[in-house]
Amino acid sequence: MKAPDSGRLFRYSTLLCLALAVIAPASGDIYLLNLLVLMLIFIIFASSWNLLALSGQGSLGHAAFFGIGAYASTLIAVKTGLSPFIALPLGGVVAAGVGLLIGLTCVRLKEWFLAMVTFGFAIITQTLVVSVLAPVTGGWSGLASPRLLSAAIPGNSFIEYYSILGIAALSILAIRALMGSKIGLAFAAIRENETEARASGVDPVRYRLLGFAASAFLAGVAGALEIHHFGYVTPDIFGIDISFLPVIYTIFGGLGTLAGPVIGTVILTIVSEGLMNFGLTFERFIIIGLILILVVIFLPRGLVSLPEEIRKRWKRHGDNPVVSQTKKE
């Protein structure tokens, strides 16, 4: 019996997910539409964190860039009257600029030392937003943010959903193009062996700064999208839980892979929402925690490696002498 083709399975799964993403809003369920929007936003956010990991760096405070993009986009849209669609990338640019400054001071640190710095930076940023910058940011009360599309526009919810779907798709395609370029090769060289990369003429500092800025930009865009979707921003956006979500989604789905953040975000969001709908408000965290432990133990490369593991088991089963003899008889 022929083993399943994992590459073909992945391609078919991708096409199926895209088809479902396009037709899902047809049900007209506002709850489902809102869930899909948040899922897409966190796919962008998780992918931004994964991009940083691909450049050989780590972050435990990515909510800082998520929140900076949200506040920057809101303030730009409010103060200038620009459309949120224009303010979105500008918020991402501000987040990238801050990320570049953090990178300049900490880029020579090893992964987890850098991760601790970003964790502390997220806490400092939240503190500044609610204290020193309160006259501008509104402190703990937050700020009203212009909606991505006016409620007066017919079908605004559907237009917003497909706009965010397009932005998510463009973000993933941009990361794919980046990782397939010379920059991606430099990232891989630095991640595997920085000394050898340097000997080959690759400047680790330069490429790490680029990776940090690109990751912060996408995180800022994701944060701006969330806030323009809800129409309000508060300092809670810098919370520790927001920083840990992209880490969990990416590792669960498959660290260092393009599909990992997408798979992790979709499946864990569906599981979490499904359990909550069954009334398991707090118990769901225990169940999700157990699922994460099992995946890390039995699928250390994440769910994205599941087709390959199935193929290997299938092959071992076919190569088993007892099974082979049974088939002949």
Summary of the structure (lengths in Angstrom):
residues: 329
radius of gyration: 21.5
end to end distance: 14.8
largest distance: 82.1
contacts: 1098
relative contact order: 0.17
helix: 79%
strand: 1%
